[in-house]
Amino acid sequence: MVYLYCRRIGQQFVWCPEWYRHAEALSRLDSIWRAWEHLRLDPATGMSVWWRDHADPHMMALLDPDGPFAACRGSHSDYPIPPLPVEAPPAGLFFDQRQTNLHGV
């Protein structure tokens, strides 16, 4: 990706040279890589699909000024971006997937 994805970093795009210290970046870049491993084998449209459906959307999310690197302007910042606020959902709202069937057996 380092040689394929070149952008001017500034107001429009933000990047952290220590991207590996950001959980979201790790997850997104791993997803991009896994999709590439699968789609590169398609000789017809594989790479086009990879760029359109995987690389570009994930990279735009990573490079967004309000994305995971928002505090990293030019270098890594340990300033924590807080996670989204959540409240615990009411008990019983979601099916417990650890059970083998709907009856819990």
N, C-alpha and C positions, 0 to 999 in steps of 0.2 A: 504494500500500500504506500510505503514511503516514497517510492519512485513513480507511482501511478497517480496519486492524489495530491496535486500541488495547488495551494491556494495562498493568497496574500493574507497574512494574519493582521488583524487590525480591528476596526469598528464592526465590520460585517461578520468576520470569522474569528473565533477564539480557539486556541489550541494549547494544550499543556505538554511540554516536552517530557514530563513524567506521567504520561497518560495511564500507565500501568498502576498508578496509585489511586485511581478512580474506579470504583466498582462498576458503575454504568458503562464506562469506556471498555473495561475488560469484557463485560457481557456482550456489548454491541460488536466489538472487534472480533470476538470469538464467533459470534453469529455470522458475521461477514465472511470469516475464514471458512467456516463449515459450509456455507452456501457456495462459496467459490470452489471448494473441493468437490462438491457434487455437480455443479453446473459447468465446470470447465471441461467435463467429459462429453458434453453435448456439442458436437461440432457445428451445428446449425445456428441456433440462437442462444446457446447457453450463456455466453459472456454478456450479450445484450440484456438478457433477463437478469443476470447477476448485477449489472450496473443499475438498471432501472428499478428493480424490486428490492435490492439488498444494499449495495454499496452507497448509492446516492442518498436514499432516505436515512440510513444510519449515520452516515457522515454529516449530513445536514443537521441531524439532532445533536451530534457531538460538537460540531463547530458553532452551533447557535450561541449568540452572546448570553443567552439565559440558560444555556445547557450546563452539563456537569463541569465544564472548565470555566465557568463564569468568574470565579475568583482568581483564575490563573491568567493574568495578563502579562505575557512575556516569559514568565517562569512559574513554577509550581507554587501553589499556596496551600497551606494546611488549614486555611479558613474553612470550617465545615459549612457546607450548604445543608440546611436542615431537611430531613425527609418530609414528604407530604404529611400533613396532619391527618390522623385517622382516629376513629372511635371503634371500639369492639362491636361487631355486629350482634344482634340479638341471638340468644341461644336457639338452635334449631333452624336457623335461616338457611344454612348450607348442609347438604348431604355429607355425612362423614364418609369419605372415600376409603378410609381404612377398613370399613366393614365390607364383607364379601358380597352382600346383596342388600336389597332394600329392607329386608327383615332383620338384618344384623347377624345372619347366620353364615 
